[in-house]
Amino acid sequence: ISLLLENPIATLHQDEKIQSELAELVALGVVGGVIAICMILCEFYLILKASAIILMIGGVIKEIITIFIGVNFFHDHLNATNLLGCGVVFSGVVLYKITFHLQKQEEAKLRRDAAVVVRKEDMHGLLAPSSSMEEGEENGNGRHRPDSRRNQTRSVDI
């Protein structure tokens, strides 16, 4: 009803300043929308390659940086409770990073240890004769029985 009574489209066509401001407003909206979509696609890619926790930690760091900028550039004031909260959040990020790093080191050590065990087992299997019959020994019908352990494939879950 308002569009019929007030006829804003006729007003927009009369004033060129309003038309240029409207075009600028639409352009800013489109650019902002494209940037937001690109940011969401980057977040999805980050979750795909890492985990949702990494994205959450990044969001927390972003908030800490925003608070830091607000305090230093815009002279926002933080009380003791705000400072304590920032300290708790920052220490949580640091503790997560330390835990993550230690976990990665332990996984790498377990992989190295498993690889050494597999190599030792493979060497033992290649050098030791089978228990029931020596390698190359006849099996009673004139044929040589191959070493069965040499033909086995090994798989190790790490």
C-alpha positions as a Markdown table, in Angstrom:
| # | Residue | x | y | z |
|---|---|---|---|---|
| 1 | Ile | 0.0 | 0.0 | 0.0 |
| 2 | Ser | 2.9 | 2.3 | 0.8 |
| 3 | Leu | 4.4 | 1.8 | -2.6 |
| 4 | Leu | 1.2 | 2.8 | -4.3 |
| 5 | Leu | 0.5 | 5.9 | -2.1 |
| 6 | Glu | 4.0 | 7.3 | -1.9 |
| 7 | Asn | 5.4 | 6.2 | -5.2 |
| 8 | Pro | 9.1 | 6.1 | -4.2 |
| 9 | Ile | 10.3 | 5.0 | -7.6 |
| 10 | Ala | 9.3 | 8.3 | -9.2 |
| 11 | Thr | 11.3 | 10.1 | -6.4 |
| 12 | Leu | 14.3 | 8.0 | -7.2 |
| 13 | His | 14.2 | 8.8 | -10.9 |
| 14 | Gln | 14.0 | 12.5 | -10.2 |
| 15 | Asp | 17.1 | 12.9 | -8.1 |
| 16 | Glu | 20.4 | 11.7 | -9.6 |
| 17 | Lys | 22.2 | 12.0 | -6.2 |
| 18 | Ile | 19.9 | 9.4 | -4.7 |
| 19 | Gln | 20.5 | 7.1 | -7.8 |
| 20 | Ser | 24.3 | 7.2 | -7.3 |
| 21 | Glu | 24.0 | 6.6 | -3.6 |
| 22 | Leu | 21.6 | 3.7 | -4.3 |
| 23 | Ala | 24.0 | 2.2 | -6.8 |
| 24 | Glu | 26.9 | 2.5 | -4.3 |
| 25 | Leu | 24.8 | 0.9 | -1.6 |
| 26 | Val | 23.9 | -2.1 | -3.9 |
| 27 | Ala | 27.6 | -2.4 | -5.0 |
| 28 | Leu | 28.7 | -2.5 | -1.3 |
| 29 | Gly | 26.1 | -5.1 | -0.5 |
| 30 | Val | 27.1 | -7.3 | -3.4 |
| 31 | Val | 30.8 | -7.0 | -2.6 |
| 32 | Gly | 30.1 | -7.8 | 1.1 |
| 33 | Gly | 28.0 | -10.8 | 0.1 |
| 34 | Val | 30.8 | -12.2 | -2.2 |
| 35 | Ile | 33.4 | -11.8 | 0.6 |
| 36 | Ala | 31.1 | -13.5 | 3.1 |
| 37 | Ile | 30.5 | -16.5 | 0.7 |
| 38 | Cys | 34.3 | -16.8 | 0.1 |
| 39 | Met | 34.9 | -16.7 | 3.9 |
| 40 | Ile | 32.3 | -19.5 | 4.4 |
| 41 | Leu | 33.9 | -21.6 | 1.6 |
| 42 | Cys | 37.3 | -21.1 | 3.3 |
| 43 | Glu | 35.8 | -22.3 | 6.6 |
| 44 | Phe | 34.4 | -25.4 | 5.0 |
| 45 | Tyr | 37.8 | -26.1 | 3.4 |
| 46 | Leu | 39.5 | -25.7 | 6.8 |
| 47 | Ile | 37.0 | -28.1 | 8.4 |
| 48 | Leu | 37.6 | -30.6 | 5.6 |
| 49 | Lys | 41.3 | -30.5 | 6.0 |
| 50 | Ala | 41.6 | -30.1 | 9.7 |
| 51 | Ser | 38.8 | -30.3 | 12.2 |
| 52 | Ala | 36.0 | -28.2 | 13.7 |
| 53 | Ile | 38.1 | -27.6 | 16.8 |
| 54 | Ile | 40.8 | -25.9 | 14.7 |
| 55 | Leu | 38.1 | -23.6 | 13.3 |
| 56 | Met | 36.9 | -22.9 | 16.8 |
| 57 | Ile | 40.4 | -22.1 | 18.0 |
| 58 | Gly | 40.8 | -19.7 | 15.1 |
| 59 | Gly | 37.6 | -18.0 | 16.0 |
| 60 | Val | 38.8 | -17.5 | 19.6 |
| 61 | Ile | 42.1 | -16.1 | 18.4 |
| 62 | Lys | 40.1 | -13.7 | 16.1 |
| 63 | Glu | 38.1 | -12.5 | 19.1 |
| 64 | Ile | 41.2 | -12.0 | 21.2 |
| 65 | Ile | 42.7 | -9.9 | 18.4 |
| 66 | Thr | 39.5 | -7.9 | 18.1 |
| 67 | Ile | 39.6 | -7.1 | 21.8 |
| 68 | Phe | 43.3 | -6.2 | 21.5 |
| 69 | Ile | 42.6 | -3.8 | 18.6 |
| 70 | Gly | 39.6 | -2.3 | 20.5 |
| 71 | Val | 41.7 | -1.6 | 23.6 |
| 72 | Asn | 44.8 | -0.3 | 21.8 |
| 73 | Phe | 43.3 | 1.7 | 18.9 |
| 74 | Phe | 39.8 | 2.7 | 20.1 |
| 75 | His | 40.7 | 3.0 | 23.8 |
| 76 | Asp | 38.1 | 0.6 | 25.1 |
| 77 | His | 38.4 | -0.2 | 28.8 |
| 78 | Leu | 38.6 | -3.7 | 30.2 |
| 79 | Asn | 37.8 | -4.4 | 33.8 |
| 80 | Ala | 39.3 | -7.2 | 35.9 |
| 81 | Thr | 36.7 | -9.7 | 34.9 |
| 82 | Asn | 37.2 | -9.0 | 31.2 |
| 83 | Leu | 41.0 | -9.4 | 31.6 |
| 84 | Leu | 40.6 | -12.6 | 33.6 |
| 85 | Gly | 38.3 | -14.0 | 30.8 |
| 86 | Cys | 40.8 | -13.1 | 28.1 |
| 87 | Gly | 43.5 | -14.7 | 30.1 |
| 88 | Val | 41.5 | -17.9 | 30.6 |
| 89 | Val | 40.6 | -18.1 | 26.9 |
| 90 | Phe | 44.2 | -17.4 | 25.8 |
| 91 | Ser | 45.6 | -20.0 | 28.2 |
| 92 | Gly | 43.0 | -22.5 | 26.9 |
| 93 | Val | 44.3 | -22.0 | 23.3 |
| 94 | Val | 47.9 | -22.4 | 24.5 |
| 95 | Leu | 47.1 | -25.6 | 26.4 |
| 96 | Tyr | 45.2 | -27.0 | 23.5 |
| 97 | Lys | 48.2 | -26.3 | 21.2 |
| 98 | Ile | 50.6 | -27.9 | 23.6 |
| 99 | Thr | 48.4 | -31.0 | 24.0 |
| 100 | Phe | 47.9 | -31.3 | 20.2 |
| 101 | His | 51.7 | -31.0 | 19.7 |
| 102 | Leu | 52.5 | -33.7 | 22.3 |
| 103 | Gln | 49.8 | -36.0 | 20.8 |
| 104 | Lys | 51.4 | -35.7 | 17.4 |
| 105 | Gln | 54.8 | -36.4 | 18.7 |
| 106 | Glu | 53.5 | -39.6 | 20.5 |
| 107 | Glu | 51.8 | -40.8 | 17.3 |
| 108 | Ala | 55.0 | -40.2 | 15.3 |
| 109 | Lys | 56.9 | -42.2 | 17.9 |
| 110 | Leu | 54.4 | -45.1 | 17.8 |
| 111 | Arg | 54.6 | -45.1 | 14.0 |
| 112 | Arg | 58.4 | -45.3 | 14.1 |
| 113 | Asp | 58.3 | -48.1 | 16.7 |
| 114 | Ala | 55.8 | -50.0 | 14.7 |
| 115 | Ala | 57.9 | -49.7 | 11.6 |
| 116 | Val | 61.0 | -51.0 | 13.4 |
| 117 | Val | 59.0 | -54.0 | 14.7 |
| 118 | Val | 57.7 | -54.8 | 11.2 |
| 119 | Arg | 61.2 | -54.6 | 9.8 |
| 120 | Lys | 62.6 | -56.9 | 12.4 |
| 121 | Glu | 59.7 | -59.4 | 11.8 |
| 122 | Asp | 60.3 | -59.3 | 8.1 |
| 123 | Met | 64.0 | -59.9 | 8.5 |
| 124 | His | 63.3 | -62.7 | 10.9 |
| 125 | Gly | 60.8 | -64.3 | 8.5 |
| 126 | Leu | 63.3 | -64.1 | 5.6 |
| 127 | Leu | 66.2 | -65.5 | 7.5 |
| 128 | Ala | 64.6 | -68.3 | 9.6 |
| 129 | Pro | 63.7 | -71.6 | 8.0 |
| 130 | Ser | 60.2 | -72.9 | 8.4 |
| 131 | Ser | 59.6 | -75.0 | 11.5 |
| 132 | Ser | 58.3 | -78.2 | 9.8 |
| 133 | Met | 60.7 | -78.4 | 7.0 |
| 134 | Glu | 64.0 | -76.8 | 6.0 |
| 135 | Glu | 63.9 | -74.4 | 3.0 |
| 136 | Gly | 64.5 | -76.4 | -0.2 |
| 137 | Glu | 63.8 | -79.7 | 1.5 |
| 138 | Glu | 61.7 | -82.2 | -0.5 |
| 139 | Asn | 58.2 | -82.8 | 0.8 |
| 140 | Gly | 58.0 | -86.5 | 0.0 |
| 141 | Asn | 56.8 | -86.4 | -3.6 |
| 142 | Gly | 60.0 | -85.1 | -5.1 |
| 143 | Arg | 59.0 | -81.4 | -5.2 |
| 144 | His | 60.7 | -78.7 | -3.2 |
| 145 | Arg | 58.4 | -76.9 | -0.7 |
| 146 | Pro | 58.9 | -73.1 | -0.8 |
| 147 | Asp | 59.3 | -71.2 | 2.5 |
| 148 | Ser | 55.7 | -70.3 | 3.3 |
| 149 | Arg | 56.6 | -67.3 | 5.5 |
| 150 | Arg | 58.4 | -65.6 | 2.6 |
| 151 | Asn | 55.3 | -65.6 | 0.5 |
| 152 | Gln | 53.0 | -64.1 | 3.2 |
| 153 | Thr | 52.1 | -60.5 | 3.1 |
| 154 | Arg | 52.1 | -58.6 | 6.3 |
| 155 | Ser | 49.8 | -55.7 | 7.2 |
| 156 | Val | 50.2 | -53.6 | 10.3 |
| 157 | Asp | 47.6 | -51.2 | 11.6 |
| 158 | Ile | 49.1 | -48.0 | 12.9 |
